[in-house]
Amino acid sequence: MANIKSQKDRIVTNEKARLLNKAKKSRIATETKKFREFLAAGKVKEAEVQLKEVISLIDKARLDNVYHSNTASRKVAALSKQLSTAKGGK
């Protein structure tokens, strides 16, 4: 345990941030799962709407420094590719 007051404060602050980041990542995972379920069921229109929601959440998480920019871009690209494949693209 830290002895310095400022470090004790940082421990509390870091724990709050960790819990917020965990909640944001969990929400993204849940919405991504819904997107993949739509694709598996062949519901392309619903998947397109869901993809917009997921991309929005990922972008917000990137702005809040939950994800690195490259990680966020990679996730968006992978999901977009899955939708494109489901539509009959390459």
PyMOL Python script that loads the backbone (N, CA, C, O; Angstrom):
from pymol import cmd

cmd.read_pdbstr("""\
ATOM      1  N   MET A   1       0.845  -1.180   0.000  1.00  0.00           N
ATOM      2  CA  MET A   1       0.000   0.000   0.000  1.00  0.00           C
ATOM      3  C   MET A   1       0.887   1.239   0.000  1.00  0.00           C
ATOM      4  O   MET A   1       1.930   1.281   0.652  1.00  0.00           O
ATOM      5  N   ALA A   2       0.451   2.227  -0.738  1.00  0.00           N
ATOM      6  CA  ALA A   2       1.219   3.456  -0.859  1.00  0.00           C
ATOM      7  C   ALA A   2       1.177   4.266   0.439  1.00  0.00           C
ATOM      8  O   ALA A   2       0.210   4.191   1.197  1.00  0.00           O
ATOM      9  N   ASN A   3       2.219   5.027   0.678  1.00  0.00           N
ATOM     10  CA  ASN A   3       2.284   5.909   1.841  1.00  0.00           C
ATOM     11  C   ASN A   3       2.031   7.361   1.461  1.00  0.00           C
ATOM     12  O   ASN A   3       1.648   8.168   2.309  1.00  0.00           O
ATOM     13  N   ILE A   4       2.240   7.695   0.209  1.00  0.00           N
ATOM     14  CA  ILE A   4       2.127   9.075  -0.250  1.00  0.00           C
ATOM     15  C   ILE A   4       0.669   9.349  -0.624  1.00  0.00           C
ATOM     16  O   ILE A   4       0.039   8.557  -1.325  1.00  0.00           O
ATOM     17  N   LYS A   5       0.143  10.474  -0.150  1.00  0.00           N
ATOM     18  CA  LYS A   5      -1.263  10.801  -0.353  1.00  0.00           C
ATOM     19  C   LYS A   5      -1.645  10.856  -1.830  1.00  0.00           C
ATOM     20  O   LYS A   5      -2.688  10.334  -2.223  1.00  0.00           O
ATOM     21  N   SER A   6      -0.807  11.483  -2.644  1.00  0.00           N
ATOM     22  CA  SER A   6      -1.131  11.605  -4.063  1.00  0.00           C
ATOM     23  C   SER A   6      -1.188  10.226  -4.731  1.00  0.00           C
ATOM     24  O   SER A   6      -1.991  10.010  -5.640  1.00  0.00           O
ATOM     25  N   GLN A   7      -0.349   9.304  -4.288  1.00  0.00           N
ATOM     26  CA  GLN A   7      -0.374   7.966  -4.868  1.00  0.00           C
ATOM     27  C   GLN A   7      -1.623   7.212  -4.437  1.00  0.00           C
ATOM     28  O   GLN A   7      -2.185   6.438  -5.213  1.00  0.00           O
ATOM     29  N   LYS A   8      -2.057   7.436  -3.202  1.00  0.00           N
ATOM     30  CA  LYS A   8      -3.312   6.820  -2.731  1.00  0.00           C
ATOM     31  C   LYS A   8      -4.480   7.315  -3.583  1.00  0.00           C
ATOM     32  O   LYS A   8      -5.366   6.541  -3.945  1.00  0.00           O
ATOM     33  N   ASP A   9      -4.472   8.608  -3.899  1.00  0.00           N
ATOM     34  CA  ASP A   9      -5.520   9.184  -4.744  1.00  0.00           C
ATOM     35  C   ASP A   9      -5.475   8.581  -6.148  1.00  0.00           C
ATOM     36  O   ASP A   9      -6.518   8.297  -6.737  1.00  0.00           O
ATOM     37  N   ARG A  10      -4.272   8.385  -6.682  1.00  0.00           N
ATOM     38  CA  ARG A  10      -4.138   7.807  -8.021  1.00  0.00           C
ATOM     39  C   ARG A  10      -4.670   6.369  -8.050  1.00  0.00           C
ATOM     40  O   ARG A  10      -5.263   5.944  -9.042  1.00  0.00           O
ATOM     41  N   ILE A  11      -4.458   5.630  -6.969  1.00  0.00           N
ATOM     42  CA  ILE A  11      -4.953   4.254  -6.903  1.00  0.00           C
ATOM     43  C   ILE A  11      -6.476   4.236  -7.034  1.00  0.00           C
ATOM     44  O   ILE A  11      -7.036   3.413  -7.759  1.00  0.00           O
ATOM     45  N   VAL A  12      -7.139   5.152  -6.324  1.00  0.00           N
ATOM     46  CA  VAL A  12      -8.602   5.246  -6.386  1.00  0.00           C
ATOM     47  C   VAL A  12      -9.043   5.668  -7.787  1.00  0.00           C
ATOM     48  O   VAL A  12      -9.970   5.087  -8.353  1.00  0.00           O
ATOM     49  N   THR A  13      -8.378   6.677  -8.341  1.00  0.00           N
ATOM     50  CA  THR A  13      -8.722   7.186  -9.667  1.00  0.00           C
ATOM     51  C   THR A  13      -8.539   6.101 -10.736  1.00  0.00           C
ATOM     52  O   THR A  13      -9.385   5.935 -11.615  1.00  0.00           O
ATOM     53  N   ASN A  14      -7.431   5.372 -10.648  1.00  0.00           N
ATOM     54  CA  ASN A  14      -7.155   4.322 -11.624  1.00  0.00           C
ATOM     55  C   ASN A  14      -8.192   3.207 -11.555  1.00  0.00           C
ATOM     56  O   ASN A  14      -8.570   2.642 -12.581  1.00  0.00           O
ATOM     57  N   GLU A  15      -8.647   2.893 -10.358  1.00  0.00           N
ATOM     58  CA  GLU A  15      -9.661   1.846 -10.210  1.00  0.00           C
ATOM     59  C   GLU A  15     -10.984   2.284 -10.831  1.00  0.00           C
ATOM     60  O   GLU A  15     -11.652   1.484 -11.487  1.00  0.00           O
ATOM     61  N   LYS A  16     -11.370   3.540 -10.632  1.00  0.00           N
ATOM     62  CA  LYS A  16     -12.594   4.062 -11.246  1.00  0.00           C
ATOM     63  C   LYS A  16     -12.493   4.002 -12.771  1.00  0.00           C
ATOM     64  O   LYS A  16     -13.438   3.598 -13.448  1.00  0.00           O
ATOM     65  N   ALA A  17     -11.339   4.408 -13.302  1.00  0.00           N
ATOM     66  CA  ALA A  17     -11.132   4.396 -14.755  1.00  0.00           C
ATOM     67  C   ALA A  17     -11.172   2.966 -15.281  1.00  0.00           C
ATOM     68  O   ALA A  17     -11.736   2.709 -16.344  1.00  0.00           O
ATOM     69  N   ARG A  18     -10.576   2.037 -14.539  1.00  0.00           N
ATOM     70  CA  ARG A  18     -10.550   0.634 -14.961  1.00  0.00           C
ATOM     71  C   ARG A  18     -11.968   0.078 -15.066  1.00  0.00           C
ATOM     72  O   ARG A  18     -12.292  -0.635 -16.015  1.00  0.00           O
ATOM     73  N   LEU A  19     -12.808   0.408 -14.089  1.00  0.00           N
ATOM     74  CA  LEU A  19     -14.187  -0.087 -14.108  1.00  0.00           C
ATOM     75  C   LEU A  19     -14.991   0.533 -15.256  1.00  0.00           C
ATOM     76  O   LEU A  19     -15.805  -0.147 -15.881  1.00  0.00           O
ATOM     77  N   LEU A  20     -14.764   1.821 -15.533  1.00  0.00           N
ATOM     78  CA  LEU A  20     -15.455   2.466 -16.653  1.00  0.00           C
ATOM     79  C   LEU A  20     -15.016   1.849 -17.984  1.00  0.00           C
ATOM     80  O   LEU A  20     -15.844   1.575 -18.853  1.00  0.00           O
ATOM     81  N   ASN A  21     -13.707   1.634 -18.132  1.00  0.00           N
ATOM     82  CA  ASN A  21     -13.188   1.037 -19.365  1.00  0.00           C
ATOM     83  C   ASN A  21     -13.731  -0.371 -19.547  1.00  0.00           C
ATOM     84  O   ASN A  21     -14.081  -0.768 -20.659  1.00  0.00           O
ATOM     85  N   LYS A  22     -13.801  -1.125 -18.455  1.00  0.00           N
ATOM     86  CA  LYS A  22     -14.318  -2.491 -18.511  1.00  0.00           C
ATOM     87  C   LYS A  22     -15.774  -2.480 -18.976  1.00  0.00           C
ATOM     88  O   LYS A  22     -16.173  -3.315 -19.787  1.00  0.00           O
ATOM     89  N   ALA A  23     -16.567  -1.537 -18.466  1.00  0.00           N
ATOM     90  CA  ALA A  23     -17.977  -1.440 -18.850  1.00  0.00           C
ATOM     91  C   ALA A  23     -18.121  -1.094 -20.336  1.00  0.00           C
ATOM     92  O   ALA A  23     -18.978  -1.644 -21.028  1.00  0.00           O
ATOM     93  N   LYS A  24     -17.276  -0.178 -20.819  1.00  0.00           N
ATOM     94  CA  LYS A  24     -17.343   0.215 -22.230  1.00  0.00           C
ATOM     95  C   LYS A  24     -16.966  -0.953 -23.143  1.00  0.00           C
ATOM     96  O   LYS A  24     -17.611  -1.184 -24.166  1.00  0.00           O
ATOM     97  N   LYS A  25     -15.920  -1.686 -22.763  1.00  0.00           N
ATOM     98  CA  LYS A  25     -15.494  -2.834 -23.565  1.00  0.00           C
ATOM     99  C   LYS A  25     -16.556  -3.923 -23.553  1.00  0.00           C
ATOM    100  O   LYS A  25     -16.784  -4.582 -24.567  1.00  0.00           O
ATOM    101  N   SER A  26     -17.201  -4.111 -22.419  1.00  0.00           N
ATOM    102  CA  SER A  26     -18.252  -5.114 -22.314  1.00  0.00           C
ATOM    103  C   SER A  26     -19.434  -4.752 -23.208  1.00  0.00           C
ATOM    104  O   SER A  26     -20.003  -5.624 -23.864  1.00  0.00           O
ATOM    105  N   ARG A  27     -19.805  -3.480 -23.237  1.00  0.00           N
ATOM    106  CA  ARG A  27     -20.914  -3.024 -24.082  1.00  0.00           C
ATOM    107  C   ARG A  27     -20.576  -3.248 -25.555  1.00  0.00           C
ATOM    108  O   ARG A  27     -21.424  -3.689 -26.332  1.00  0.00           O
ATOM    109  N   ILE A  28     -19.340  -2.943 -25.934  1.00  0.00           N
ATOM    110  CA  ILE A  28     -18.914  -3.154 -27.318  1.00  0.00           C
ATOM    111  C   ILE A  28     -18.974  -4.636 -27.665  1.00  0.00           C
ATOM    112  O   ILE A  28     -19.417  -5.002 -28.753  1.00  0.00           O
ATOM    113  N   ALA A  29     -18.532  -5.485 -26.749  1.00  0.00           N
ATOM    114  CA  ALA A  29     -18.554  -6.932 -26.993  1.00  0.00           C
ATOM    115  C   ALA A  29     -19.989  -7.434 -27.154  1.00  0.00           C
ATOM    116  O   ALA A  29     -20.260  -8.275 -28.011  1.00  0.00           O
ATOM    117  N   THR A  30     -20.900  -6.924 -26.338  1.00  0.00           N
ATOM    118  CA  THR A  30     -22.305  -7.335 -26.419  1.00  0.00           C
ATOM    119  C   THR A  30     -22.915  -6.915 -27.751  1.00  0.00           C
ATOM    120  O   THR A  30     -23.591  -7.706 -28.408  1.00  0.00           O
ATOM    121  N   GLU A  31     -22.673  -5.673 -28.143  1.00  0.00           N
ATOM    122  CA  GLU A  31     -23.236  -5.175 -29.407  1.00  0.00           C
ATOM    123  C   GLU A  31     -22.613  -5.891 -30.608  1.00  0.00           C
ATOM    124  O   GLU A  31     -23.292  -6.139 -31.605  1.00  0.00           O
ATOM    125  N   THR A  32     -21.330  -6.220 -30.514  1.00  0.00           N
ATOM    126  CA  THR A  32     -20.662  -6.960 -31.582  1.00  0.00           C
ATOM    127  C   THR A  32     -21.268  -8.360 -31.710  1.00  0.00           C
ATOM    128  O   THR A  32     -21.460  -8.867 -32.815  1.00  0.00           O
ATOM    129  N   LYS A  33     -21.561  -8.965 -30.577  1.00  0.00           N
ATOM    130  CA  LYS A  33     -22.181 -10.294 -30.582  1.00  0.00           C
ATOM    131  C   LYS A  33     -23.550 -10.237 -31.265  1.00  0.00           C
ATOM    132  O   LYS A  33     -23.892 -11.135 -32.035  1.00  0.00           O
ATOM    133  N   LYS A  34     -24.329  -9.200 -30.994  1.00  0.00           N
ATOM    134  CA  LYS A  34     -25.633  -9.034 -31.640  1.00  0.00           C
ATOM    135  C   LYS A  34     -25.444  -8.910 -33.160  1.00  0.00           C
ATOM    136  O   LYS A  34     -26.184  -9.506 -33.942  1.00  0.00           O
ATOM    137  N   PHE A  35     -24.435  -8.121 -33.556  1.00  0.00           N
ATOM    138  CA  PHE A  35     -24.143  -7.948 -34.982  1.00  0.00           C
ATOM    139  C   PHE A  35     -23.854  -9.293 -35.643  1.00  0.00           C
ATOM    140  O   PHE A  35     -24.383  -9.592 -36.714  1.00  0.00           O
ATOM    141  N   ARG A  36     -23.017 -10.097 -35.003  1.00  0.00           N
ATOM    142  CA  ARG A  36     -22.657 -11.400 -35.571  1.00  0.00           C
ATOM    143  C   ARG A  36     -23.848 -12.352 -35.600  1.00  0.00           C
ATOM    144  O   ARG A  36     -23.959 -13.181 -36.503  1.00  0.00           O
ATOM    145  N   GLU A  37     -24.735 -12.237 -34.619  1.00  0.00           N
ATOM    146  CA  GLU A  37     -25.946 -13.072 -34.617  1.00  0.00           C
ATOM    147  C   GLU A  37     -26.849 -12.715 -35.787  1.00  0.00           C
ATOM    148  O   GLU A  37     -27.437 -13.596 -36.414  1.00  0.00           O
ATOM    149  N   PHE A  38     -26.960 -11.415 -36.083  1.00  0.00           N
ATOM    150  CA  PHE A  38     -27.743 -10.995 -37.243  1.00  0.00           C
ATOM    151  C   PHE A  38     -27.151 -11.567 -38.530  1.00  0.00           C
ATOM    152  O   PHE A  38     -27.883 -12.044 -39.398  1.00  0.00           O
ATOM    153  N   LEU A  39     -25.839 -11.518 -38.648  1.00  0.00           N
ATOM    154  CA  LEU A  39     -25.187 -12.064 -39.844  1.00  0.00           C
ATOM    155  C   LEU A  39     -25.423 -13.559 -39.957  1.00  0.00           C
ATOM    156  O   LEU A  39     -25.712 -14.064 -41.042  1.00  0.00           O
ATOM    157  N   ALA A  40     -25.303 -14.268 -38.846  1.00  0.00           N
ATOM    158  CA  ALA A  40     -25.489 -15.719 -38.855  1.00  0.00           C
ATOM    159  C   ALA A  40     -26.921 -16.087 -39.243  1.00  0.00           C
ATOM    160  O   ALA A  40     -27.155 -17.124 -39.863  1.00  0.00           O
ATOM    161  N   ALA A  41     -27.878 -15.232 -38.875  1.00  0.00           N
ATOM    162  CA  ALA A  41     -29.274 -15.487 -39.196  1.00  0.00           C
ATOM    163  C   ALA A  41     -29.627 -15.013 -40.609  1.00  0.00           C
ATOM    164  O   ALA A  41     -30.737 -15.251 -41.085  1.00  0.00           O
ATOM    165  N   GLY A  42     -28.699 -14.354 -41.268  1.00  0.00           N
ATOM    166  CA  GLY A  42     -28.938 -13.875 -42.623  1.00  0.00           C
ATOM    167  C   GLY A  42     -29.715 -12.566 -42.675  1.00  0.00           C
ATOM    168  O   GLY A  42     -30.223 -12.195 -43.733  1.00  0.00           O
ATOM    169  N   LYS A  43     -29.814 -11.868 -41.564  1.00  0.00           N
ATOM    170  CA  LYS A  43     -30.534 -10.596 -41.506  1.00  0.00           C
ATOM    171  C   LYS A  43     -29.550  -9.454 -41.783  1.00  0.00           C
ATOM    172  O   LYS A  43     -29.042  -8.814 -40.862  1.00  0.00           O
ATOM    173  N   VAL A  44     -29.297  -9.218 -43.065  1.00  0.00           N
ATOM    174  CA  VAL A  44     -28.268  -8.256 -43.473  1.00  0.00           C
ATOM    175  C   VAL A  44     -28.676  -6.822 -43.141  1.00  0.00           C
ATOM    176  O   VAL A  44     -27.841  -6.031 -42.702  1.00  0.00           O
ATOM    177  N   LYS A  45     -29.940  -6.480 -43.345  1.00  0.00           N
ATOM    178  CA  LYS A  45     -30.392  -5.105 -43.068  1.00  0.00           C
ATOM    179  C   LYS A  45     -30.225  -4.760 -41.592  1.00  0.00           C
ATOM    180  O   LYS A  45     -29.737  -3.683 -41.248  1.00  0.00           O
ATOM    181  N   GLU A  46     -30.636  -5.689 -40.719  1.00  0.00           N
ATOM    182  CA  GLU A  46     -30.492  -5.456 -39.283  1.00  0.00           C
ATOM    183  C   GLU A  46     -29.013  -5.385 -38.901  1.00  0.00           C
ATOM    184  O   GLU A  46     -28.625  -4.615 -38.022  1.00  0.00           O
ATOM    185  N   ALA A  47     -28.197  -6.194 -39.569  1.00  0.00           N
ATOM    186  CA  ALA A  47     -26.760  -6.201 -39.292  1.00  0.00           C
ATOM    187  C   ALA A  47     -26.136  -4.858 -39.673  1.00  0.00           C
ATOM    188  O   ALA A  47     -25.242  -4.375 -38.978  1.00  0.00           O
ATOM    189  N   GLU A  48     -26.595  -4.253 -40.764  1.00  0.00           N
ATOM    190  CA  GLU A  48     -26.075  -2.949 -41.177  1.00  0.00           C
ATOM    191  C   GLU A  48     -26.370  -1.893 -40.115  1.00  0.00           C
ATOM    192  O   GLU A  48     -25.502  -1.090 -39.771  1.00  0.00           O
ATOM    193  N   VAL A  49     -27.594  -1.900 -39.599  1.00  0.00           N
ATOM    194  CA  VAL A  49     -27.977  -0.947 -38.558  1.00  0.00           C
ATOM    195  C   VAL A  49     -27.139  -1.190 -37.304  1.00  0.00           C
ATOM    196  O   VAL A  49     -26.646  -0.251 -36.679  1.00  0.00           O
ATOM    197  N   GLN A  50     -26.988  -2.462 -36.950  1.00  0.00           N
ATOM    198  CA  GLN A  50     -26.216  -2.813 -35.758  1.00  0.00           C
ATOM    199  C   GLN A  50     -24.746  -2.432 -35.927  1.00  0.00           C
ATOM    200  O   GLN A  50     -24.100  -2.012 -34.966  1.00  0.00           O
ATOM    201  N   LEU A  51     -24.220  -2.573 -37.131  1.00  0.00           N
ATOM    202  CA  LEU A  51     -22.820  -2.221 -37.380  1.00  0.00           C
ATOM    203  C   LEU A  51     -22.585  -0.734 -37.116  1.00  0.00           C
ATOM    204  O   LEU A  51     -21.560  -0.362 -36.546  1.00  0.00           O
ATOM    205  N   LYS A  52     -23.525   0.115 -37.525  1.00  0.00           N
ATOM    206  CA  LYS A  52     -23.386   1.547 -37.269  1.00  0.00           C
ATOM    207  C   LYS A  52     -23.307   1.818 -35.771  1.00  0.00           C
ATOM    208  O   LYS A  52     -22.528   2.659 -35.323  1.00  0.00           O
ATOM    209  N   GLU A  53     -24.116   1.101 -35.005  1.00  0.00           N
ATOM    210  CA  GLU A  53     -24.100   1.261 -33.549  1.00  0.00           C
ATOM    211  C   GLU A  53     -22.755   0.831 -32.965  1.00  0.00           C
ATOM    212  O   GLU A  53     -22.195   1.513 -32.107  1.00  0.00           O
ATOM    213  N   VAL A  54     -22.244  -0.305 -33.438  1.00  0.00           N
ATOM    214  CA  VAL A  54     -20.976  -0.827 -32.930  1.00  0.00           C
ATOM    215  C   VAL A  54     -19.832   0.121 -33.286  1.00  0.00           C
ATOM    216  O   VAL A  54     -18.979   0.406 -32.446  1.00  0.00           O
ATOM    217  N   ILE A  55     -19.809   0.604 -34.514  1.00  0.00           N
ATOM    218  CA  ILE A  55     -18.759   1.526 -34.940  1.00  0.00           C
ATOM    219  C   ILE A  55     -18.798   2.800 -34.104  1.00  0.00           C
ATOM    220  O   ILE A  55     -17.752   3.328 -33.726  1.00  0.00           O
ATOM    221  N   SER A  56     -19.991   3.290 -33.816  1.00  0.00           N
ATOM    222  CA  SER A  56     -20.131   4.478 -32.983  1.00  0.00           C
ATOM    223  C   SER A  56     -19.543   4.244 -31.592  1.00  0.00           C
ATOM    224  O   SER A  56     -18.829   5.097 -31.064  1.00  0.00           O
ATOM    225  N   LEU A  57     -19.842   3.096 -31.005  1.00  0.00           N
ATOM    226  CA  LEU A  57     -19.317   2.779 -29.681  1.00  0.00           C
ATOM    227  C   LEU A  57     -17.792   2.648 -29.698  1.00  0.00           C
ATOM    228  O   LEU A  57     -17.112   3.115 -28.785  1.00  0.00           O
ATOM    229  N   ILE A  58     -17.268   2.013 -30.736  1.00  0.00           N
ATOM    230  CA  ILE A  58     -15.816   1.836 -30.837  1.00  0.00           C
ATOM    231  C   ILE A  58     -15.125   3.194 -30.992  1.00  0.00           C
ATOM    232  O   ILE A  58     -14.087   3.439 -30.378  1.00  0.00           O
ATOM    233  N   ASP A  59     -15.704   4.070 -31.810  1.00  0.00           N
ATOM    234  CA  ASP A  59     -15.115   5.399 -31.999  1.00  0.00           C
ATOM    235  C   ASP A  59     -15.131   6.212 -30.705  1.00  0.00           C
ATOM    236  O   ASP A  59     -14.175   6.923 -30.396  1.00  0.00           O
ATOM    237  N   LYS A  60     -16.223   6.099 -29.956  1.00  0.00           N
ATOM    238  CA  LYS A  60     -16.295   6.810 -28.680  1.00  0.00           C
ATOM    239  C   LYS A  60     -15.251   6.257 -27.711  1.00  0.00           C
ATOM    240  O   LYS A  60     -14.612   7.014 -26.981  1.00  0.00           O
ATOM    241  N   ALA A  61     -15.085   4.950 -27.708  1.00  0.00           N
ATOM    242  CA  ALA A  61     -14.087   4.330 -26.834  1.00  0.00           C
ATOM    243  C   ALA A  61     -12.677   4.773 -27.236  1.00  0.00           C
ATOM    244  O   ALA A  61     -11.815   4.969 -26.379  1.00  0.00           O
ATOM    245  N   ARG A  62     -12.450   4.926 -28.530  1.00  0.00           N
ATOM    246  CA  ARG A  62     -11.143   5.402 -29.000  1.00  0.00           C
ATOM    247  C   ARG A  62     -10.890   6.821 -28.508  1.00  0.00           C
ATOM    248  O   ARG A  62      -9.786   7.140 -28.067  1.00  0.00           O
ATOM    249  N   LEU A  63     -11.906   7.670 -28.583  1.00  0.00           N
ATOM    250  CA  LEU A  63     -11.756   9.052 -28.125  1.00  0.00           C
ATOM    251  C   LEU A  63     -11.507   9.128 -26.620  1.00  0.00           C
ATOM    252  O   LEU A  63     -10.834  10.041 -26.142  1.00  0.00           O
ATOM    253  N   ASP A  64     -12.051   8.166 -25.878  1.00  0.00           N
ATOM    254  CA  ASP A  64     -11.851   8.126 -24.422  1.00  0.00           C
ATOM    255  C   ASP A  64     -10.587   7.370 -24.036  1.00  0.00           C
ATOM    256  O   ASP A  64     -10.344   7.128 -22.854  1.00  0.00           O
ATOM    257  N   ASN A  65      -9.783   6.997 -25.024  1.00  0.00           N
ATOM    258  CA  ASN A  65      -8.531   6.263 -24.805  1.00  0.00           C
ATOM    259  C   ASN A  65      -8.734   4.897 -24.167  1.00  0.00           C
ATOM    260  O   ASN A  65      -7.867   4.409 -23.443  1.00  0.00           O
ATOM    261  N   VAL A  66      -9.882   4.280 -24.437  1.00  0.00           N
ATOM    262  CA  VAL A  66     -10.097   2.902 -24.011  1.00  0.00           C
ATOM    263  C   VAL A  66      -9.362   1.987 -24.990  1.00  0.00           C
ATOM    264  O   VAL A  66      -8.753   0.994 -24.594  1.00  0.00           O
ATOM    265  N   TYR A  67      -9.432   2.341 -26.277  1.00  0.00           N
ATOM    266  CA  TYR A  67      -8.717   1.608 -27.321  1.00  0.00           C
ATOM    267  C   TYR A  67      -7.714   2.535 -27.983  1.00  0.00           C
ATOM    268  O   TYR A  67      -7.950   3.737 -28.103  1.00  0.00           O
ATOM    269  N   HIS A  68      -6.600   1.971 -28.409  1.00  0.00           N
ATOM    270  CA  HIS A  68      -5.644   2.694 -29.235  1.00  0.00           C
ATOM    271  C   HIS A  68      -6.291   2.902 -30.604  1.00  0.00           C
ATOM    272  O   HIS A  68      -7.141   2.110 -31.010  1.00  0.00           O
ATOM    273  N   SER A  69      -5.908   3.936 -31.302  1.00  0.00           N
ATOM    274  CA  SER A  69      -6.499   4.248 -32.609  1.00  0.00           C
ATOM    275  C   SER A  69      -6.392   3.090 -33.584  1.00  0.00           C
ATOM    276  O   SER A  69      -7.353   2.784 -34.291  1.00  0.00           O
ATOM    277  N   ASN A  70      -5.232   2.441 -33.633  1.00  0.00           N
ATOM    278  CA  ASN A  70      -5.047   1.328 -34.565  1.00  0.00           C
ATOM    279  C   ASN A  70      -5.928   0.136 -34.195  1.00  0.00           C
ATOM    280  O   ASN A  70      -6.448  -0.552 -35.073  1.00  0.00           O
ATOM    281  N   THR A  71      -6.091  -0.102 -32.907  1.00  0.00           N
ATOM    282  CA  THR A  71      -6.941  -1.201 -32.456  1.00  0.00           C
ATOM    283  C   THR A  71      -8.387  -0.945 -32.868  1.00  0.00           C
ATOM    284  O   THR A  71      -9.064  -1.841 -33.371  1.00  0.00           O
ATOM    285  N   ALA A  72      -8.849   0.268 -32.654  1.00  0.00           N
ATOM    286  CA  ALA A  72     -10.216   0.625 -33.026  1.00  0.00           C
ATOM    287  C   ALA A  72     -10.408   0.472 -34.539  1.00  0.00           C
ATOM    288  O   ALA A  72     -11.419  -0.073 -34.983  1.00  0.00           O
ATOM    289  N   SER A  73      -9.460   0.944 -35.317  1.00  0.00           N
ATOM    290  CA  SER A  73      -9.553   0.837 -36.773  1.00  0.00           C
ATOM    291  C   SER A  73      -9.578  -0.619 -37.220  1.00  0.00           C
ATOM    292  O   SER A  73     -10.328  -0.987 -38.124  1.00  0.00           O
ATOM    293  N   ARG A  74      -8.760  -1.436 -36.585  1.00  0.00           N
ATOM    294  CA  ARG A  74      -8.702  -2.855 -36.925  1.00  0.00           C
ATOM    295  C   ARG A  74     -10.037  -3.542 -36.630  1.00  0.00           C
ATOM    296  O   ARG A  74     -10.502  -4.360 -37.424  1.00  0.00           O
ATOM    297  N   LYS A  75     -10.648  -3.216 -35.503  1.00  0.00           N
ATOM    298  CA  LYS A  75     -11.933  -3.813 -35.138  1.00  0.00           C
ATOM    299  C   LYS A  75     -13.022  -3.404 -36.129  1.00  0.00           C
ATOM    300  O   LYS A  75     -13.815  -4.237 -36.568  1.00  0.00           O
ATOM    301  N   VAL A  76     -13.055  -2.122 -36.474  1.00  0.00           N
ATOM    302  CA  VAL A  76     -14.055  -1.623 -37.419  1.00  0.00           C
ATOM    303  C   VAL A  76     -13.869  -2.277 -38.785  1.00  0.00           C
ATOM    304  O   VAL A  76     -14.843  -2.675 -39.423  1.00  0.00           O
ATOM    305  N   ALA A  77     -12.633  -2.388 -39.229  1.00  0.00           N
ATOM    306  CA  ALA A  77     -12.358  -2.982 -40.536  1.00  0.00           C
ATOM    307  C   ALA A  77     -12.782  -4.449 -40.571  1.00  0.00           C
ATOM    308  O   ALA A  77     -13.339  -4.910 -41.567  1.00  0.00           O
ATOM    309  N   ALA A  78     -12.523  -5.176 -39.501  1.00  0.00           N
ATOM    310  CA  ALA A  78     -12.882  -6.594 -39.452  1.00  0.00           C
ATOM    311  C   ALA A  78     -14.395  -6.773 -39.500  1.00  0.00           C
ATOM    312  O   ALA A  78     -14.896  -7.653 -40.200  1.00  0.00           O
ATOM    313  N   LEU A  79     -15.121  -5.942 -38.760  1.00  0.00           N
ATOM    314  CA  LEU A  79     -16.584  -6.042 -38.758  1.00  0.00           C
ATOM    315  C   LEU A  79     -17.157  -5.649 -40.121  1.00  0.00           C
ATOM    316  O   LEU A  79     -18.088  -6.282 -40.619  1.00  0.00           O
ATOM    317  N   SER A  80     -16.593  -4.602 -40.714  1.00  0.00           N
ATOM    318  CA  SER A  80     -17.062  -4.162 -42.037  1.00  0.00           C
ATOM    319  C   SER A  80     -16.815  -5.246 -43.075  1.00  0.00           C
ATOM    320  O   SER A  80     -17.640  -5.462 -43.963  1.00  0.00           O
ATOM    321  N   LYS A  81     -15.701  -5.915 -42.966  1.00  0.00           N
ATOM    322  CA  LYS A  81     -15.377  -6.995 -43.903  1.00  0.00           C
ATOM    323  C   LYS A  81     -16.375  -8.144 -43.746  1.00  0.00           C
ATOM    324  O   LYS A  81     -16.795  -8.739 -44.739  1.00  0.00           O
ATOM    325  N   GLN A  82     -16.749  -8.454 -42.528  1.00  0.00           N
ATOM    326  CA  GLN A  82     -17.723  -9.521 -42.298  1.00  0.00           C
ATOM    327  C   GLN A  82     -19.066  -9.169 -42.948  1.00  0.00           C
ATOM    328  O   GLN A  82     -19.707 -10.026 -43.557  1.00  0.00           O
ATOM    329  N   LEU A  83     -19.488  -7.910 -42.816  1.00  0.00           N
ATOM    330  CA  LEU A  83     -20.746  -7.491 -43.429  1.00  0.00           C
ATOM    331  C   LEU A  83     -20.645  -7.554 -44.944  1.00  0.00           C
ATOM    332  O   LEU A  83     -21.579  -7.997 -45.611  1.00  0.00           O
ATOM    333  N   SER A  84     -19.523  -7.116 -45.489  1.00  0.00           N
ATOM    334  CA  SER A  84     -19.328  -7.137 -46.928  1.00  0.00           C
ATOM    335  C   SER A  84     -19.383  -8.572 -47.472  1.00  0.00           C
ATOM    336  O   SER A  84     -19.971  -8.831 -48.522  1.00  0.00           O
ATOM    337  N   THR A  85     -18.762  -9.485 -46.738  1.00  0.00           N
ATOM    338  CA  THR A  85     -18.771 -10.892 -47.139  1.00  0.00           C
ATOM    339  C   THR A  85     -20.184 -11.449 -47.091  1.00  0.00           C
ATOM    340  O   THR A  85     -20.584 -12.214 -47.969  1.00  0.00           O
ATOM    341  N   ALA A  86     -20.936 -11.070 -46.074  1.00  0.00           N
ATOM    342  CA  ALA A  86     -22.318 -11.556 -45.939  1.00  0.00           C
ATOM    343  C   ALA A  86     -23.208 -11.039 -47.061  1.00  0.00           C
ATOM    344  O   ALA A  86     -24.148 -11.714 -47.481  1.00  0.00           O
ATOM    345  N   LYS A  87     -22.904  -9.833 -47.545  1.00  0.00           N
ATOM    346  CA  LYS A  87     -23.672  -9.249 -48.645  1.00  0.00           C
ATOM    347  C   LYS A  87     -23.339  -9.909 -49.974  1.00  0.00           C
ATOM    348  O   LYS A  87     -24.066  -9.736 -50.952  1.00  0.00           O
ATOM    349  N   GLY A  88     -22.252 -10.660 -50.019  1.00  0.00           N
ATOM    350  CA  GLY A  88     -21.866 -11.303 -51.249  1.00  0.00           C
ATOM    351  C   GLY A  88     -20.673 -10.658 -51.891  1.00  0.00           C
ATOM    352  O   GLY A  88     -20.387 -10.908 -53.062  1.00  0.00           O
ATOM    353  N   GLY A  89     -19.972  -9.837 -51.152  1.00  0.00           N
ATOM    354  CA  GLY A  89     -18.780  -9.179 -51.663  1.00  0.00           C
ATOM    355  C   GLY A  89     -17.598 -10.151 -51.651  1.00  0.00           C
ATOM    356  O   GLY A  89     -17.763 -11.358 -51.473  1.00  0.00           O
ATOM    357  N   LYS A  90     -16.421  -9.598 -51.844  1.00  0.00           N
ATOM    358  CA  LYS A  90     -15.219 -10.429 -51.907  1.00  0.00           C
ATOM    359  C   LYS A  90     -14.785 -10.877 -50.547  1.00  0.00           C
ATOM    360  O   LYS A  90     -13.786 -11.586 -50.420  1.00  0.00           O
TER     361      LYS A  90
END
""", "prot")
cmd.dss("prot")
cmd.show_as("cartoon", "prot")
cmd.util.cbc("prot")
cmd.orient("prot")
